Every structure is written in structure tokens, then in C-alpha cells.
Amino acid sequence: MEKTRWSETVVLVDADYVDSVAFNLIVNFERMLNRPIPKADLSHWLVCVALDGGLKEGENDIQVVLVHCKEKEVLENFVPSVFETELDGKAFRDERLGEFKLSAVREEDVADAGNLFVQSFMTLADEKDIKRLILVPDMERHGAQIRDVAARTNGKEITLLVMEPQTGRGFRQEILGYSLMSAMGIRGEEFK
């Protein structure tokens, strides 16, 4: 069996969770701003996520793992959105940060998507080649496990993108909503 070669930077996303957050932001900002809010541009969002995770400009190689439930075939609030045909095995290049390689990992009967996310984090935390892990987890469902793994992981920069501030050690954190708002074209000056 061939061993997976990991990049120094890996972004692990609970796709079901981030899609739900994006939906809530779209609904709420359409009411607040009195205008239609487009679906989030996935590549723009991932660039923002990488920057929030501390990635510097250069020829980086970034792997993105989108964990999703087996019933879900698309990200309903992002473009592009179809896991199997538009996302899995695809890549894009950002002129400032480098290449983003996408993988869509579907839950199987052995684990639901949330547990698969935690198991994936545990595995990635042990990988020697990975230097930076950027996570978009559902902290409401799996926060204790995520905090526990982060606290036990040494030698990696771990960033959590969350909607509410978290306590714990072994990670830094950024607010998830800001990157999503940017990917939806919502600008700060619209709130004045």
C-alpha cells in the first residue's frame, strides 16, 4: 500500500459544518444589507483560510481535505460545489500563495463525518511532514476532542477557524465568519 505524501500545510474542513455556517451568513446578511448575497467563492475562501492560518506568500503546496457526510454530494452555498466532479482531485493556483490541491473525503459506514473529521485530525497531527494544520471544525459537536488533540500535538502550527472564541492550548484561532464574508463579496463599508 502506498503511503500518502503530505504537504507542509494541510487544511482540514468539516464541509457539512462550513456549508451550514455559510447558509446562515447568507440568510442573515441578505436581511441586514437588503441585497442578494452570492454563494461563497471556494477558491477565494481557501486563500483567506490559508492566510488566516499564517501561510506566507511564496510557492507553497497546500493540501485541502473536505470531509463530508455520505448523503451530501455538493456544497450548497459555495461555487464550485460538487464533491465528486468539481472538487475531489482538483487543484488551483493562487499567484501569491501557490497551489491548492483538493480532496473530498466521504464518510463511510464505519464513521460519521464528524468522527471522521476528528480521526483525520488525529492522523494528520502525527504526520511528520506536516508543519501547519488549519482546521475548520464543528466545535459544538467535537470541541473537547479537537482541543485534546491540539494540546497533545507538538511541533506543528495549528490554527482553528471558529465562529466563537475557544479556550485551550496548542492552537491559535481566527474567526471563520470573516473569511466567508470575504468570499461572498461582503465588504466592511456596507455596514456604515
Residue pairs with C-beta under 8 A, 6 or more apart in sequence:
5 129
6 63
6 124
6 127
6 129
6 130
7 60
7 61
7 62
7 63
7 101
7 129
7 130
8 60
8 61
8 129
8 130
8 131
8 132
9 50
9 53
9 55
9 60
9 61
9 62
9 63
9 130
9 131
9 132
9 134
10 62
10 63
10 64
10 65
10 124
10 130
10 132
10 133
10 134
11 46
11 49
11 50
11 53
11 62
11 63
11 64
11 65
11 134
11 135
11 136
12 65
12 67
12 117
12 120
12 121
12 124
12 133
12 134
12 135
12 136
12 137
13 64
13 65
13 66
13 67
13 135
13 136
14 67
14 113
14 114
14 117
14 136
14 137
14 138
15 66
15 67
15 68
15 72
15 75
15 83
15 104
15 113
16 68
16 69
16 72
16 113
16 138
17 136
17 137
17 138
17 141
18 75
18 136
18 176
18 180
19 72
19 75
19 76
19 77
19 78
21 163
21 176
21 177
21 180
22 39
22 40
22 75
22 77
22 78
22 180
22 184
23 76
23 77
25 37
25 177
25 180
25 181
25 184
26 37
26 39
26 77
26 184
29 37
29 181
29 184
29 186
30 36
30 37
32 191
33 186
33 190
37 184
37 185
37 186
38 79
38 184
38 185
39 77
39 78
39 79
39 81
39 184
40 77
40 78
40 79
40 180
40 183
40 184
41 78
41 79
41 183
41 184
42 75
42 78
42 79
42 80
42 81
42 87
42 183
43 92
43 94
43 100
44 182
44 183
45 78
45 179
45 180
45 182
45 183
46 62
46 64
46 100
47 94
47 96
47 97
47 100
48 178
48 179
48 182
48 183
49 134
49 136
49 161
49 179
50 60
50 62
50 97
50 100
50 134
51 97
52 134
52 159
52 161
52 174
52 178
52 179
53 132
53 134
53 157
53 159
53 161
53 174
54 132
54 157
54 159
54 172
55 62
55 97
55 132
57 96
57 97
58 97
58 98
59 98
60 97
60 98
60 99
61 98
61 99
61 101
62 97
62 98
62 99
62 100
62 101
63 100
63 101
63 103
64 100
64 101
64 102
64 103
65 103
65 105
65 120
66 75
66 83
66 87
66 102
66 103
66 104
66 105
67 105
67 107
67 113
67 116
67 117
67 120
68 83
68 104
68 105
68 106
68 107
68 113
69 106
69 107
69 112
69 113
70 106
70 107
70 108
70 113
72 83
73 82
73 83
73 84
74 81
74 82
74 83
75 81
75 83
75 87
78 183
80 86
80 87
81 87
83 104
83 106
84 104
87 102
87 104
88 102
88 103
88 104
89 102
89 103
90 101
90 102
91 99
91 100
91 101
91 102
92 99
92 100
92 102
93 99
93 100
94 100
105 116
105 120
106 113
107 113
107 116
108 116
111 119
114 138
114 141
114 142
117 137
117 138
117 142
118 142
118 145
118 146
118 149
121 133
121 135
121 137
121 146
121 149
122 149
124 130
124 133
125 133
125 149
125 150
125 152
125 153
125 156
125 158
130 156
131 155
131 156
131 157
132 156
132 157
132 158
132 159
133 153
133 156
133 157
133 158
133 159
134 158
134 159
134 161
135 146
135 158
135 159
135 160
135 161
136 160
136 161
136 176
137 143
137 146
137 160
137 162
139 146
139 160
139 162
139 163
139 164
139 166
143 166
146 160
147 166
147 167
147 168
147 170
147 171
150 158
150 160
150 168
150 169
150 170
150 171
151 168
151 169
151 170
152 170
153 170
157 172
158 170
158 171
158 172
159 171
159 172
159 173
159 174
160 166
160 171
160 172
160 173
160 174
161 173
161 174
161 175
161 176
161 179
162 173
162 174
162 175
162 176
163 175
163 176
163 177
165 173
166 173
